[in-house]
Amino acid sequence: MSWIDEVIKRVRDHDAARPRSQQSAVGWSEVGGCRSALGLRLDGAWATDDTDSWGAQRGTAIHEYLEPILTAPGVRTEVDTVYRGIPGHADLVEPDAVVDFKTTSKANSKLWAADHSLLKPKRIQVHGYAAGLVDAGDLPEDCKVRLLVIPVDGTFADWWAYEEKFDRSLADEGADRLDDVRARMAAGTALPKDMPYAWCETWCSFFSLCRDPATKRTGEEIADDELAAAVARYGEINSQMRPLIKEKEGLDPLIRGLRGTAGDWRVSIGEPGEDKDVIDDDAIRAGYEARGERIPMTTRPGSAPRLTVTRIKKPAGKASAK
């Protein structure tokens, strides 16, 4: 085992040994997830796939860094709570509020900020914490819940918070969802696979146990709201970029060579690069052919699969379903 492999193994083993990693009961952070994965968790299935846990560990590290900074008189961190039998660990409990830290990418953060409906599973999670804390007398019934969003690839300017009043119905919605999974399992009903194949292949530790490889070839309806929003946003950006790039290419010959200012804009051009010696492929090829020798060849990896997102054409007069 190489040095770097040993380092990664020690980090992964440390995370696997943490009490939260070994928690057997389904917690509030999982209630809004894929129902098929929830069923496997409830059934005590053995994880079949060793997924990359660095994103979760990085989030844990940020949590542990923030905890002593944000602790103050009357403020507690990592508070255990339980509601309707579902355990949870609240990141921050203030006298009148519970706060959950959400580390993510800037891209995800922008999706959440643009459409708060995408926060529904995360809101259910923190309202579940609040319900348990209210029932235990640790918070008043009129408390607040907050999500502190921290993009790991951003700056402090990218931090933001979502805040609302405690709503027990959201906690009950999450608990009812888990009860529905249990009822489906008892009835022998197949559980929905709420995440798309590609996501499962990368992130789900039950992937090999749960998924049929044929699904990858046929594709499927992407039901997860956050992933569907990411697809839509990618497509929208792409559709805007193409005509802009073509327009930019058309303007290039009109202004190339100009130097100076035009209103709020300055135009300049850099110095050309210096000439440099390169291998003469034609001369090498000719030399080998003259000697009757075969040109040495090597294999170069093919290009990565191209990602294509295009708008589905609807029949005339038929509006898209929302």
N, C-alpha and C positions, 0 to 999 in steps of 0.2 A: 504493500500500500504506500502510495506517495505521501509526501508531507502534507500537501493540500487536501488529499483525500482523508488523511487522519484528522486534520483540523475540522473539516466539514462533519465528519462522523462524530467527533466530540461535541460539536455544537448541536447536532441533531439529537444525539443521545441525551444531552442535558435537557433539551426541550421535552423529549418523550418521557423523561422521569419526573417532570413537574406535576404536582397534584392535579392541576387543572387539565393537563393533557391526559391524565389517567381517569378522569371523571367518567363514570359509567352511565350516569343518568343523563338524559337529553336535557340541555339547558336552554335558557332563553335566547342565547346567541344562535341556536340551531332551529328554533321553532319555525322561522320564516323560510327555511331552506327547502331543498328538494324533498318531496314526500317519500320518494323511493329510498333515498339515503336515510331519512328518518326511520323508516320501517326496518331497514337493516340494522340501524343503531339500536332500536327497541328490541330487535330479535337477538341482539348480542353477537351479530356476525363478525367474523374476523376480517380485519382490513386486508384486502388482497393487493393493494398497490401502495408503493412508497412514494407519495407525492412530495413536491417541493414545499417545505413549510417555512421558507425564509421570510416570506411576506408577513405571515402571522407572528413569527419570532421578532421581526423588526418592529411590528406594532407593539408587542409586549415590552420590548426594550424602551420604546418611547413612553409607554404607560409608566414603567418603573422609574424613568427619569423625571416625569412630571409629578408623580405622587408626592415626594417630599417638598417640591416647590409649591404645590397648590394646597398642601395641608396647612390648616390654620385653626385657631380656636373655634370649635363648633363644626369643623369640616373634617370628614373622615374619608379615607380611600380604601378601595378593595373591600367593600362591605358585602357580606353574604346576605342573600335574601331569597325567599321562596314564596311562590304564589301558585295556588292550585296544584301543588306538588312539583312544580317546575323550579329548579334551583337557578340562581344567578349570582353574579359578582358585580356589583355596581362600582364603577371606576371612582366616582366622586359623589359624596353625599353632603350637601350643604344644609343649613337649617330648614330651608324651604324648597329645596330642589335636588334632583338627582341628575348627574351628568355622565354621559357615556362618550369616551374618546373614540373617534373613527379615523384611523390612518388609511390613506388611500392615495391614488395617483391624482395629479392635477386634472387629467382627462376625466376621470370618474367624478371628481369634485365638481367640475363644471357641469357635467350631466345632472348631478343631484341639485345643484344650485338653480339650474334652468327649469327643472321639473321636480318639485317637492314630492310628487306622488311616488317617485322612485325610492323615497326614504321609508316607505310603508313598513317593510320588514324590520328596519332599524328602529323605527318609532315603536313598533309592537314590542321589540326587545326592551327598550328603556322604560316603556309604560309597564311592562311586566315586572321590572325591578321596582318601579315606584309602587305598584299595587302591593307587593310584599312588604315594602317598607312602611306604607301607610297602615296596613293591617297590623304590623308589629308595633305601631306607635312611634316609629322613627321619623315619620314625615306627616305633615297635616294633609287632610283630604284635598285642600286647595293648593297643593304644591305645584311646582313646575317641573318639566323634564326638558333636558337640553342634550343636543348632540353637538359635540365639538369636532369639527371636520379639519383634519390636519393632512394636507397633501405632502407626502414624503419627498417629492421632487420639486417642491415649491419653496417659497419664503414666508415670512410672517404675514406678508400682505395677502397671501393666499388662504390663510386660516379664516374660518367663518363658523358661526353657530346657528343651529336651528332650535327654536324654543317654542314651547306651547304649554298650556295647562294640562295637568294630569287628567287622563280620560280612561277610566277603568274598562270601558267597552273595548278599547284597543288591546288591553291585556287579555281580556276574555276572548277576543277574536283569535289571538295566538294560541291560547290554551284550547279553545274549541277546535282549532286546526289540528293540534296534536291528538286530541280525542278522536277526531275523524279518522286519522291515520290508524289509530288503535282499533277503531270499529271496522275499518276496511280489512285490516289484518285478521281480525277475529272471524270475519265473514269469508275470508279467502279471496277477497277482491284484489286484483292487481293494483299496485300503487302507481300514480302518475310519475313519470320522469320529467321533472319540472325544468331541468337544465338541458341545453343542447349537447350533443355528442362531443363536440370539440372541447367544450368547457369541462365536461366530465373526464375526458381523457387526460387532461392536464391537472385538474385539481381534486378529483374525488378519489378517496382511498378505497372505495368499493367499486371502482370502474370495471375491473375484469369480472367481478361477480355479478354486476348489474346490467352491463351493456352488451348488445349483440353487434358485432362488427359490421353486419349488413346495413345497419342504420347509417354508418358513416358514408356509404356509397349513395344511398338514396336521399339523404338530407331529411330535414324535418322542420316543422313549424317552430320558430323560436318563441316560446311562451314567456320566458323571463323578461319582465318589464325593463330592467336595467340594460340587459344585453340587446334587447330589441331597440331601445333608445339609442344605444351606441351604434348599431347598424344604421339606423335612420340618420343620425347626425353625420356619420362618415359619408353616407351617400349624398347628403345635402351639401357638405363641404366639397366633395368631389365634383358635384354638378356645377358648383359655383367656380371652382378652380379652372376647369377645362376651358371655358370661354375666356376667362381672364388671362390665362397663359397664352392662348392664341392671339388675343388682343395685344398683349405685351410683346410677343414676337413680331407682330406687324408694326409696332411703333419703333422697335429697336433700330432698324436701318435709318429712320428719320432723324434720330437724335445721337446715334453713335458718332463720336468724334467731337461733339459739342463740349465746351467747357464754359462754366459761368453759372449765373443764377436766373431763375424764372419764378418770380413771386416768392412763395415759401419754399421753393425747391432749389437744390444745388446739383449740378451735373458735373461729373468729372470722370476720368477714365484712368485706370492704372497703367503701369509700365508693362510692356510685353515681357514674357519670360525669356530667359537666355536659352540659346540653342544648346543641346546636349547630345552626346553620342548615344546611339541606341543600336541594338543588334540588327544587322541587315538580314532579314529573313530570306529575301530573294537570293542573296549571294550564298548563304548557307545551303539553301535548297539546290542551287545550281552546282555547288561544289560536290555535294553528295551524289547528285545525278551523274556528274561527270565521272565519278569513280565507280559508278554502278552500285552504290551502297544505299541501303534503306535509311530513310531519314528517321532518327530516333523520335518516338512518340510517347506521350504521357497522357493520363486521363485527368481531365479537369471536371470537378463537380458541376452538375447542371444547375441552372438558376433556380432560385426558390419559387414555389408555386405563386402565381400572381393572384392577389386578392382583388376580386371584382364585386362591386356593389352597385347595382342598377335598379332604377325604379320599375316596379312591375306595371305594365300597361294594363289599364282597366278598360273594359268595354265602354263605349261611348254612353254617357248619361248615367254611369254607375259610380257613385261616390265611394271613396275608401272608408272602410269601417274603422271606427275609433274605439 
